[in-house]
Amino acid sequence: MIVAPSILAADLGRLAEEIRAVERGGASMIHVDVMDGRFVPNITFGPVIVRACCRATALPVDAHLMVEDAEPYLDAFADAGASSISVHVESTRHLQRAIAHLRERGVSPGVALNPATPLATLEEILPELDYVLVMSVNPGFSYQKLLPPTLDKLRRLKHTVLARGLSLKLQVDGGIDPGNVKDVVGAGADIVVVGAAAFAAGDPEQAVRGLIEAAS
């Protein structure tokens, strides 16, 4: 299991320190939630924050673009140092072109799905992806509870990936905590994105360590 703490819930005044703490706890990736106030009802980070994360850690930085029409922004986030970038199937007009462009830039490409978006929307693009991000809450804000149907959706997607002989990873984001992380991993998640579960308790290092222990 790869733990990817989301800086959406971090103390941004101590960003580098917060990142180093989750790294000591066993995090293997840093997740940046990019929101434009249009695709989701919140505004968060841009390429400058991705660049700051890259300066603070040698861990890969994963950018999740929750924006309308992500294509014009792909190069900016690649230039900022993002190792992986996911775009939403619901908001990207030319999905295959966007994924191919990320691959050409040397960035690991992923596609994100909102809770009500069916897996069938991935049918054609799935072989071209390095990962799929399954949203387990409606995107926009931290401190939401995981939607239970996510687990069945994960199981079905994992079955499809294995049946088609694909090697892509499944990432899950939203409402994951020590009480449900084992179920999420058991349903097929390879990468768990955690915000409040990593940063809200005041000891990010121990929080991430506890999450890893809870998943085993």
VEXZA-373266 format. One record per residue: x, y, z of N, C-alpha, C, O in turn. Coordinates in steps of 0.02 Angstrom, whole numbers, plus 32768, in hexadecimal, padded with zeros to 4 digits. Layout:
BEGIN
XYZXYZXYZXYZ/...
This chain:
BEGIN
80297FC48000800080008000802B803E8000805980458029/801D806C7FD3803E80AD7FD1801180E07FF47FD680E77FE2/802B81028025800781378047801B817A80298056818B8026/7FE981A080127FF581E17FF27FD0821780187F9682268008/7FEF8235804A7FCD826B806F7FBD82A780437FE682BC801A/7F8182C0804B7F6B82FA80247F788339804D7F6283408086/7F9C8368802E7FAC83A680527F7083D3805A7F758408807A/7F3783C0803F7EFA83E880487EE983F080927ECD842380A6/7EFC83BF80BB7EED83C181027F2A83D5812C7F2683D6816A/7F6183E5810B7F9E83F581307F9D843E81477F758466812F/7FC9844E81777FD48493818C800284B38159803E84A68159/7FE784DC812D800E84F780F680448526810D8075853280EA/803C854381498071856D816480AE8546817880E485628181/80A78504817D80DF84D7818F80E3849F815C80F08466816E/80D884AF811D80D1847B80EA810D844D80E68105841080E7/8149846880E18184843D80DB818C84108118819D83D58111/817F842B8153818384038190814F83CC8191815D839481A5/811283DC817C80DC83AA817980ED8372814880E183378156/810883848110811B835180DE8152832480F9814F82E780F1/81838342811981B983198135819F82EA816B81B982B28173/816D83008191815182D581C6812F829881A9813A826081C1/810582A1817580E382678159811482398135810B81FD8131/81498256811B817E822E80FC819F8201813081AA81C68123/81AD821D816A81CA81F481A0819A81BD81B681B0818781CA/815981CA81B28128819981C6811E8160819580FE812E81A6/813981678159813481318128810E814280E98102811680C0/80FB818180E080DA819580A28109818A806781468194806D/80ED8176802F811581697FF4810781997FBB812481947F85/80DA81C97FC680C581F77F9280A382337FB48085822B7FE9/80A7826D7F95808382A87FAC804E82B97F78805C82BD7F3D/801182C47F907FD882D07F647FC283197F687FBA83357F9E/7FB983387F2E7FA5837E7F2A7F6183827F077F5C83727ECC/7F2F83997F2B7EEB83A07F0F7EE483E67EF07EE484187F13/7EDD83E77EAF7ED984267E8A7E8F84327E787E71840A7E54/7E7284687E927E2B84777E887E2384BE7E6D7E4684EC7E83/7DF684C67E3D7DEF85067E1A7DB1852E7E2D7DA785657E13/7D8785147E5B7D4B85377E6C7D1385337E397CDF85527E41/7D1E850C7E047CEC85037DD07CD884BA7DCB7C9D84A97DCF/7D09848E7DC17CFA84477DBF7CE6842D7E047CBC84017E0A/7D05844A7E377CF3843B7E7C7CE9847D7EA27D0684B07E8D/7CC2847E7ED87CB284BC7EFA7CE884D27F2C7CDA84DE7F66/7D2584D77F147D5C84ED7F3F7D9685027F127D9A84EC7ED9/7DC1852C7F2C7DFD85417F087E3985317F357E3A85437F70/7E6A850F7F197EA384FB7F447EE6850F7F267EFA85497F2B/7F0984E17F067F5084EA7EF77F5D84ED7EAC7F3584D77E83/7F9885097E9C7FAF850B7E577FF584EE7E52800D84CF7E81/801584F67E18805984DA7E0E808C84F27E4080BB84CE7E50/8085852F7E5A80B585497E8B80B9851C7EC980EF85107EE4/807F85037EDF807F84D77F1A809D84937F0980C084767F33/8091847A7ECE80B1843B7EB980FD84447EBA812184187ED2/8115847D7EA1815D84897EA18178848D7EE981AF84757EF7/815284AB7F15816784B07F5B816C846A7F7B819A845C7FA1/813B843F7F6C813D83FB7F86817A83D67F6C819B83B27F92/818A83E07F2D81C483BE7F10820583D57F30823583AF7F35/820784147F458242842C7F688247840F7FAF827E84087FCA/820E83FE7FCC820D83E88011821C839D8019822C83878050/821683777FE3821D832E7FE9823683107FA8822F832C7F72/825582D57FAF826882AE7F748232827C7F61823882597F2F/81FC82797F8881C4824D7F7781A382657F3781A482A17F29/818482387F11815E824E7ED6812282797EEB8103826B7F1F/811382AB7EC480DB82D87ED180A582CA7E9D80B282CE7E60/806A82BA7EB5803182A67E8B7FFF82E07E897FE682F57EBD/7FF082F97E4E7FC183317E477F7E83187E2C7F7B82F87DF7/7F4983257E507F0583117E3D7EE183507E267ECF837B7E4E/7ED683557DE47EB983917DC77E6D838D7DC57E50836F7D99/7E4E83AC7DF77E0583B17DFA7DF283F47DDC7DDC84227DFF/7DF983F87D9A7DEF84387D777DC8842C7D367DC983F57D1B/7DA684607D1F7D86845D7CDD7DBC84637CA87DE684907CAB/7DBA84377C777DE8843A7C3E7E30843D7C567E5184717C54/7E4984037C6C7E8C84007C897EC484067C567EFC84177C69/7EB683F97C177EEC83F47BE57F1A84317BE27F5784277BDD/7F01846F7BE57F2F84A77BE17F6084AD7C1C7F9084D37C18/7F5384897C527F7C848F7C8F7FAD84567C997FD484577CC9/7FAB84257C6E7FD583EA7C78801F83FB7C79804483E37CA4/803584237C4B807C84347C478093845A7C8480CB84507C9C/806984877C9E807C84AF7CD9808984827D1580B9848D7D3A/805F844F7D1E806A84227D5780A383F27D4B80C783DF7D7A/80AD83DE7D0D80E783B47CFC812783DC7D07815883C27D24/8128841B7CF1816384457CFA817184517D4481AB845A7D58/813D84527D6D8145845E7DB5816384227DD9817984287E12/816483E87DB7818483AE7DD4815783757DE8816F83447E06/811783797DD880E983427DE9810183017DC8810E83007D8C/810582CC7DEE8119828A7DD380DE82677DB280E782417D83/80A282747DCC806582577DB1802E828B7DB2802B82B67DDE/800382887D817FCB82B77D7B7F8D82907D667F8E826A7D36/7F57829C7D8B7F17827E7D777EE682B57D627EE482EA7D80/7EC082A67D2E7E8C82D37D167E4982AF7D1B7E4782717D1B/7E1482D57D207DD282B77D287DB282A57CE57DB482CD7CB6/7D9782697CE17D7482547CA47D3882827C977D24828B7C5E/7D1B829E7CCC7CDE82C67CC47CEC830B7CA67CBE832B7C8D/7D2A83237CA97D3883687C967D6D83707C607D7D83A87C4D/7D8783397C477DBD833C7C157DA083297BD07D8C82F07BC6/7D9F83597BA37D7E834E7B627DA2831A7B387D8382EE7B1B/7DE4831E7B367E0B82F07B0D7E3982C77B3A7E7582D47B40/7E1A82967B5A7E3C82717B8F7E79824C7B757EAE824E7B95/7E74822A7B3D7EAC82037B237EE782317B127F2182217B20/7ED8826B7AF57F0D829B7AE47F3082B47B237F6D82BB7B24/7F0982C27B577F2782D97B967F5482A47BB47F8B82B37BCB/7F3D82667BB47F65822F7BD07FA482247BA77FDA821B7BC4/7F9F82267B667FD9821D7B3B800C82567B458048824A7B45/7FF382927B4F802082CB7B59804682C47B9B808282D27B9D/802482AE7BD0804682A37C0F807C826E7C0780B382767C22/806D82397BE3809E82057BD880DB82207BB38114820F7BC3/80CF824A7B81810682687B5B813182957B87816D829C7B7B/811282B47BB8813782DF7BE6815C82B87C1C817F82D67C45/815682767C1D8176824E7C508152824E7C92816F823D7CC6/811282617C9280E982637CCE80BA82267CCE809D82157C9B/80B482067D07808781CD7D0D803F81E47D088029820D7D31/801881CB7CD67FD481E47CCC7F9F81BB7CEF7FA2817D7CF2/7F6D81DF7D0B7F3581BD7D2B7EF481DF7D197EF282187D02/7EBE81BB7D257E7B81D67D1B7E5481CE7D5C7E57819A7D7C/7E2F82037D6F7E0882037DAC7DBD81FD7D9B7DA682167D68/7D9981DB7DC87D5181D27DC07D2D81EA7DFF7D3F81D87E37/7CFA82137DF57CCF82277E2D7CA481EB7E437C9D81BB7E1E/7C8781EE7E7F7C6281B57E997C2A819B7E6C7C21815E7E68/7C0681C77E4B7BCD81B07E227BE081A17DDA7BB5818E7DB2/7C2081A97DC87C36819C7D837C4281517D7A7C6881337DA0/7C2281337D487C2980EA7D407C6E80D67D267C9080FC7D03/7C82809A7D377CC2807F7D207CC480787CD47CFB80767CB7/7C8C80727CB57C8A806A7C6C7CAB80A37C477CC0809B7C0E/7CB180DE7C677CD181177C467D1B810C7C3C7D3B81327C17/7D3780D97C5C7D7F80CA7C567D8E80957C217DC880877C14/7D5B80797C047D62803E7BD97D9A80467BA57DC480197B9F/7D9C807D7B817DCD80857B4B7E11809E7B637E44808C7B46/7E1280C67B977E5080E67BAD7E7880BC7BDE7EB380C97BE9/7E59808B7BFC7E7880657C337EBE804B7C227EEB80517C4C/7ECA802E7BE77F0D80127BD97F4480487BD57F7F80377BD8/7F3180877BCE7F6380BC7BC77F7580DE7C097F9E810C7C0A/7F5780C77C3F7F6080E97C807F9380C67CAC7F9D80897CA7/7FB280ED7CD77FDC80D17D0C7FB380C77D4C7FC4809D7D76/7F7E80EF7D547F5480E77D907F0F81057D837F0681307D58/7EDF80ED7DAB7E9C81097DAD7E9081227DF37E9C80FF7E24/7E7781607DF97E66817C7E3A7E1A81787E437DF4819A7E21/7E06814E7E727DBF81467E827DAE81737EBC7DC7816A7EF4/7D8481A57EB07D6F81D17EE57D3D81AE7F127D0A81937EFB/7D4C81AE7F537D1F818E7F837CF581C17FAA7CD181AF7FD8/7CFB82007F967CCE82367FAC7CC382637F707CE7825E7F3E/7C91828E7F747C8A82C17F407CC082F57F4A7CC583127F80/7CE883027F167D24832B7F207D1483747F317CE0838E7F1E/7D4383937F557D3C83D97F657D5483EB7FAB7D6F84217FB5/7D4B83BE7FDC7D5B83CF80217D76839380477D66835A8038/7D9E83A280797DB6836F80A87D80835F80DB7D4B837E80DC/7D8E832D81057D65831B813F7D2182FE812A7CF08306814F/7D1D82DE80F17CE082BB80DD7CE6827180EF7D1E825880F9/7CAD824F80F37CAD820881017CAE81E080BF7C8E81F3808E/7CD281A980C07CD7817E80867C92816280737C6C814C809F/7C82816580337C42814B801B7C4780FF80137C7280E77FED/7C1E80D880367C24808E80367C24806E7FF17C48803D7FE8/7BFD80867FBF7BFF80657F7E7C4380667F5C7C4E80417F2C/7C71808F7F767CB480917F597CD6804C7F5B7CFA803A7F2D/7CCA80277F907CEC7FE67F977CD87FB67F5F7D027F937F44/7C987FB47F4F7C827F897F187C9D7FA17ED67CB07F797EAB/7C9F7FE27ECD7CBA7FFF7E8F7D047FEC7E877D1B7FDB7E51/7D297FEF7EBF7D6F7FDA7EBE7D777F917EAB7DA17F7F7E82/7D4E7F667EC97D537F1F7EBB7D467F117E717D697EE97E52/7D147F327E557D037F277E0F7D3B7F407DE17D4B7F217DAF/7D587F797DF37D8F7F947DCA7DCC7F687DCF7DEE7F5C7D9D/7DDB7F4F7E0B7E147F227E147E0B7EE37DEB7E3A7ECB7DCC/7DCE7EC97DEB7DC07E8D7DC37DCD7E9B7D797DEA7E717D56/7DB77ED47D617DC27EE67D1A7E0C7EEC7D0A7E237ED47CD6/7E317F0D7D367E797F167D2B7E9C7ED27D277EC57EC87CFA/7E8C7EA57D547EAB7E637D547E957E3A7D187EBE7E187CF9/7E557E3D7D077E3B7E177CCE7E5A7E2D7C8D7E637E047C5F/7E6A7E6D7C877E887E877C4A7ED47E857C4B7EF57E997C1B/7EF07E6C7C817F397E657C857F5E7EA77C887F957EAD7C6F/7F3F7ED97CA77F5E7F1B7CAB7F857F227CEC7F787EFF7D1D/7FB47F517CED7FDF7F597D287FD47F9B7D4B7FFB7FAE7D76/7F9F7FBF7D397F9480017D577F817FFB7DA17F697FC77DB7/7F8B80307DC67F7C80327E0D7F3980557E187F23807E7DF0/7F1980437E507EDA80627E647EE6808F7EA07EFF80787ED4/7ED580CE7E987EDC80FF7ECD7E9781127EE77E6881187EBF/7E90811C7F277E50812E7F457E5A816C7F707E8B81727F94/7E2A819A7F6B7E3081DA7F8D7DEE81EF7FAC7DBC81F67F89/7DEE81F77FEF7DB38214800F7D9B81EB804B7D8381B38042/7D9F820780867D8381E880C17DA681AA80DA7D8981838100/7DE481A080C77E09816480DD7E2A817381217E4981A7812A/7E218144814F7E3D814C81927E50810781AE7E4580D5818C/7E6C810481E97E8180C282047E488091820C7E538054820C/7E0A80A982117DD2807C82197DBB805A81D97D99802781DC/7DCC8076819F7DB5805781607DED8048812F7DDF802C80FA/7E2A805B813F7E608053810E7E6B800A80FA7E7B7FFB80C1/7E627FDC812A7E6C7F95811A7E387F7D80E87E487F5680BB/7DFB7F9480EE7DC67F8280BF7DD57F9F807A7DC97F7E8047/7DEE7FDD80787DFD7FFE80387E357FD880147E317FCB7FD8/7E697FC680387EA07FA0801A7E887F5B80067E9B7F427FD1/7E5F7F3C802F7E447EFA801F7E197EFA7FE17E137EC77FBF/7DF97F337FD27DCF7F387F977DF77F447F577DDC7F3F7F20/7E387F537F5F7E617F597F247E8D7F967F1F7EB17F9E7EEE/7E8B7FC37F507EB380007F4C7EFD7FF27F537F127FCD7F80/7F2580107F287F6E800E7F2D7F89804D7F4D7FBD804B7F6F/7F6780857F437F7C80C67F5C7F4280E57F827F0B80EC7F66/7F4D80F87FC07F1881187FE77F2C81607FF47F62816E800E/7F00818E7FE17F0B81D57FED7EE881E7802E7EAD81D98037/7F0D8206805C7EF08218809D7F00826180AB7F39827880A2/7ECD828580C27ED782CB80D47ED282D4811F7F0482D88142/7E9482D681387E8982E0817F7EA882A781A87EC282B481DF/7EA6826A818F7EC2823181B47F0D823881BE7F29821981EC/7F2E825F81947F768269819B7F8782A781C47FB582A681EC/7F6082DD81BA7F76831D81D57F4C8339820F7F6383638234/7F0D832182177EE0834282467EF18336828F7EE1836082BA/7F1182FE829E7F1D82EC82E47F58831183047F62830D8340/7F80833382DB7FB7835A82F67FFA833682F6802D83568304/7FFC82F682E6803A82D182E2803982A982A0802B826D82A1/804982C98268804582A88227807082698222805C82388202/80AA826B824080D78231823C80B581F3825A80B381BE823B/809B81FA8297807B81C282B8803A81AF8296802881748294/801681E1827C7FD681D2825A7FE181A6821E7FBB81778213/801381B581F68021818C81BA8039814781CF8025811581B1/806381448201807B8103821A804080D88232803D809C8225/801280F882557FD780D3826E7FAA80BC82367F8D8086823B/7FA480E382027F7C80D081C97F99809381A67F7480658193/7FDA8092819F7FFB8059817F7FF1801A81AA7FE37FE48190/7FF7802181EB7FEC7FE882187FA37FD082147F977F948216/7F747FFF820F7F2D7FEC820D7F1C7FC681CD7EED7F9F81CB/7F427FD381987F347FB381587F4F7F6C81537F3B7F468127/7F7C7F5A81807F9D7F18817B7F737EE2819C7F877EA7819D/
